[in-house]
Amino acid sequence: MLHSQQTSQPYISRSIIETNDYWVMKTFCVDGLGIALLPDFFVQPEIRHGSLIPVLQDWKPEMQRIFCAYHRQRYGSKKLKSFIDLVTQSIVDIPTFNNYVASSATVLPKAPSE
């Protein structure tokens, strides 16, 4: 489902290219081979660079929860607690991780300002 502030719509992908790797999909998009539903934090460097242009900016996919499954008796483990803390902090810091800018031989022209 895609959500905007006013409504929700089912999202049905009708793509020729399929991959479970965001990096591959982003590279295809940067090379001008189509559009993709990618996380905002993952494409921000390319949007700032101009090698990607946002489409349907007001529509977002459903938020997903992340779960950490473990045996109840192991929660006392320092390693497990440290891992959970690391994952939690990494989610908070996710926008700072992606500094690589994918670029193509062709840089898209900037849209004229109105």
ZADO-1210 file (C-alpha; in nm, 4 decimals, padded with zeros to 6 digits):
<atoms>
<atom x="00.0000" y="00.0000" z="00.0000" code="MET" pos="1"/>
<atom x="00.1076" y="00.3536" z="-00.0709" code="LEU" pos="2"/>
<atom x="-00.0162" y="00.6293" z="00.1574" code="HIS" pos="3"/>
<atom x="-00.0579" y="01.0023" z="00.1124" code="SER" pos="4"/>
<atom x="-00.1989" y="01.2455" z="00.3649" code="GLN" pos="5"/>
<atom x="-00.5490" y="01.2052" z="00.2195" code="GLN" pos="6"/>
<atom x="-00.5776" y="00.8432" z="00.1040" code="THR" pos="7"/>
<atom x="-00.4173" y="00.5047" z="00.0452" code="SER" pos="8"/>
<atom x="-00.3819" y="00.3052" z="-00.2752" code="GLN" pos="9"/>
<atom x="-00.2620" y="-00.0479" z="-00.3441" code="PRO" pos="10"/>
<atom x="00.0771" y="-00.0562" z="-00.5138" code="TYR" pos="11"/>
<atom x="00.1114" y="-00.3141" z="-00.7884" code="ILE" pos="12"/>
<atom x="00.4529" y="-00.3388" z="-00.9464" code="SER" pos="13"/>
<atom x="00.4503" y="-00.4058" z="-01.3196" code="ARG" pos="14"/>
<atom x="00.8204" y="-00.4073" z="-01.3842" code="SER" pos="15"/>
<atom x="01.0346" y="-00.5743" z="-01.6435" code="ILE" pos="16"/>
<atom x="01.3368" y="-00.5764" z="-01.4132" code="ILE" pos="17"/>
<atom x="01.3114" y="-00.7336" z="-01.0686" code="GLU" pos="18"/>
<atom x="01.5757" y="-00.7477" z="-00.7986" code="THR" pos="19"/>
<atom x="01.5880" y="-00.7780" z="-00.4234" code="ASN" pos="20"/>
<atom x="01.8944" y="-00.5506" z="-00.4094" code="ASP" pos="21"/>
<atom x="01.8316" y="-00.1783" z="-00.3576" code="TYR" pos="22"/>
<atom x="02.1775" y="-00.0920" z="-00.4932" code="TRP" pos="23"/>
<atom x="02.1076" y="-00.2677" z="-00.8232" code="VAL" pos="24"/>
<atom x="01.7665" y="-00.1025" z="-00.8566" code="MET" pos="25"/>
<atom x="01.9079" y="00.2406" z="-00.7760" code="LYS" pos="26"/>
<atom x="02.1816" y="00.1906" z="-01.0362" code="THR" pos="27"/>
<atom x="01.9208" y="00.1013" z="-01.2998" code="PHE" pos="28"/>
<atom x="01.7267" y="00.4178" z="-01.2143" code="CYS" pos="29"/>
<atom x="02.0365" y="00.6379" z="-01.2217" code="VAL" pos="30"/>
<atom x="02.1161" y="00.4917" z="-01.5652" code="ASP" pos="31"/>
<atom x="01.7694" y="00.5968" z="-01.6837" code="GLY" pos="32"/>
<atom x="01.6120" y="00.2520" z="-01.7047" code="LEU" pos="33"/>
<atom x="01.2970" y="00.3313" z="-01.5086" code="GLY" pos="34"/>
<atom x="01.1527" y="00.4286" z="-01.1734" code="ILE" pos="35"/>
<atom x="01.1543" y="00.2420" z="-00.8425" code="ALA" pos="36"/>
<atom x="01.0094" y="00.2546" z="-00.4935" code="LEU" pos="37"/>
<atom x="01.3221" y="00.3102" z="-00.2822" code="LEU" pos="38"/>
<atom x="01.3670" y="00.4355" z="00.0756" code="PRO" pos="39"/>
<atom x="01.4077" y="00.8128" z="00.1078" code="ASP" pos="40"/>
<atom x="01.7315" y="00.7890" z="00.3080" code="PHE" pos="41"/>
<atom x="01.8812" y="00.5640" z="00.0397" code="PHE" pos="42"/>
<atom x="01.8304" y="00.8040" z="-00.2529" code="VAL" pos="43"/>
<atom x="01.8892" y="01.1435" z="-00.0865" code="GLN" pos="44"/>
<atom x="02.2537" y="01.1754" z="-00.2073" code="PRO" pos="45"/>
<atom x="02.1456" y="01.1118" z="-00.5691" code="GLU" pos="46"/>
<atom x="01.8537" y="01.3536" z="-00.5419" code="ILE" pos="47"/>
<atom x="02.0862" y="01.6275" z="-00.4112" code="ARG" pos="48"/>
<atom x="02.3352" y="01.5444" z="-00.6893" code="HIS" pos="49"/>
<atom x="02.0649" y="01.5526" z="-00.9580" code="GLY" pos="50"/>
<atom x="02.1167" y="01.1983" z="-01.0838" code="SER" pos="51"/>
<atom x="01.7691" y="01.0993" z="-00.9561" code="LEU" pos="52"/>
<atom x="01.4448" y="01.2953" z="-00.9574" code="ILE" pos="53"/>
<atom x="01.1691" y="01.2137" z="-00.7047" code="PRO" pos="54"/>
<atom x="00.8366" y="01.0981" z="-00.8496" code="VAL" pos="55"/>
<atom x="00.5131" y="01.0972" z="-00.6465" code="LEU" pos="56"/>
<atom x="00.6826" y="01.2614" z="-00.3478" code="GLN" pos="57"/>
<atom x="00.3626" y="01.2750" z="-00.1418" code="ASP" pos="58"/>
<atom x="00.3165" y="00.8962" z="-00.1543" code="TRP" pos="59"/>
<atom x="00.5021" y="00.6716" z="00.0899" code="LYS" pos="60"/>
<atom x="00.4975" y="00.2950" z="00.1527" code="PRO" pos="61"/>
<atom x="00.3737" y="00.1502" z="00.4796" code="GLU" pos="62"/>
<atom x="00.6113" y="00.1803" z="00.7719" code="MET" pos="63"/>
<atom x="00.7612" y="-00.1550" z="00.8674" code="GLN" pos="64"/>
<atom x="00.8625" y="-00.2661" z="01.2151" code="ARG" pos="65"/>
<atom x="01.1895" y="-00.4411" z="01.2836" code="ILE" pos="66"/>
<atom x="01.1861" y="-00.7307" z="01.5263" code="PHE" pos="67"/>
<atom x="01.4717" y="-00.9028" z="01.7021" code="CYS" pos="68"/>
<atom x="01.3816" y="-01.2633" z="01.7894" code="ALA" pos="69"/>
<atom x="01.5810" y="-01.4431" z="02.0555" code="TYR" pos="70"/>
<atom x="01.5422" y="-01.7072" z="02.3252" code="HIS" pos="71"/>
<atom x="01.3992" y="-01.5577" z="02.6441" code="ARG" pos="72"/>
<atom x="01.6712" y="-01.7047" z="02.8650" code="GLN" pos="73"/>
<atom x="01.9444" y="-01.5488" z="02.6476" code="ARG" pos="74"/>
<atom x="01.8303" y="-01.1876" z="02.6961" code="TYR" pos="75"/>
<atom x="02.0631" y="-01.1567" z="02.9937" code="GLY" pos="76"/>
<atom x="02.3586" y="-01.2027" z="02.7584" code="SER" pos="77"/>
<atom x="02.5819" y="-00.8937" z="02.7256" code="LYS" pos="78"/>
<atom x="02.6439" y="-00.9778" z="02.3588" code="LYS" pos="79"/>
<atom x="02.2723" y="-00.9878" z="02.2799" code="LEU" pos="80"/>
<atom x="02.2024" y="-00.6632" z="02.4673" code="LYS" pos="81"/>
<atom x="02.4936" y="-00.4972" z="02.2856" code="SER" pos="82"/>
<atom x="02.3647" y="-00.6213" z="01.9496" code="PHE" pos="83"/>
<atom x="02.0123" y="-00.4913" z="02.0169" code="ILE" pos="84"/>
<atom x="02.1573" y="-00.1548" z="02.1252" code="ASP" pos="85"/>
<atom x="02.3682" y="-00.1437" z="01.8065" code="LEU" pos="86"/>
<atom x="02.0687" y="-00.2167" z="01.5835" code="VAL" pos="87"/>
<atom x="01.8579" y="00.0419" z="01.7659" code="THR" pos="88"/>
<atom x="02.1254" y="00.3118" z="01.7319" code="GLN" pos="89"/>
<atom x="02.1875" y="00.2193" z="01.3678" code="SER" pos="90"/>
<atom x="01.8201" y="00.2778" z="01.2839" code="ILE" pos="91"/>
<atom x="01.8454" y="00.6247" z="01.4375" code="VAL" pos="92"/>
<atom x="02.1707" y="00.6975" z="01.2489" code="ASP" pos="93"/>
<atom x="02.0622" y="00.5489" z="00.9141" code="ILE" pos="94"/>
<atom x="02.0515" y="00.8827" z="00.7247" code="PRO" pos="95"/>
<atom x="02.4200" y="00.9420" z="00.8042" code="THR" pos="96"/>
<atom x="02.5410" y="00.6078" z="00.6614" code="PHE" pos="97"/>
<atom x="02.4739" y="00.6635" z="00.2930" code="ASN" pos="98"/>
<atom x="02.7255" y="00.9108" z="00.1530" code="ASN" pos="99"/>
<atom x="02.8015" y="00.7329" z="-00.1740" code="TYR" pos="100"/>
<atom x="02.6483" y="00.9084" z="-00.4740" code="VAL" pos="101"/>
<atom x="02.5641" y="00.6850" z="-00.7674" code="ALA" pos="102"/>
<atom x="02.6068" y="00.8723" z="-01.0906" code="SER" pos="103"/>
<atom x="02.5706" y="00.7917" z="-01.4544" code="SER" pos="104"/>
<atom x="02.7530" y="00.9224" z="-01.7571" code="ALA" pos="105"/>
<atom x="02.4368" y="01.1233" z="-01.8134" code="THR" pos="106"/>
<atom x="02.3376" y="01.3724" z="-01.5434" code="VAL" pos="107"/>
<atom x="01.9750" y="01.4770" z="-01.5666" code="LEU" pos="108"/>
<atom x="01.9122" y="01.8478" z="-01.6172" code="PRO" pos="109"/>
<atom x="01.7673" y="02.0365" z="-01.3237" code="LYS" pos="110"/>
<atom x="01.3976" y="02.1177" z="-01.3487" code="ALA" pos="111"/>
<atom x="01.3323" y="02.4840" z="-01.4307" code="PRO" pos="112"/>
<atom x="01.2384" y="02.6855" z="-01.1239" code="SER" pos="113"/>
<atom x="00.8964" y="02.8408" z="-01.1273" code="GLU" pos="114"/>
</atoms>
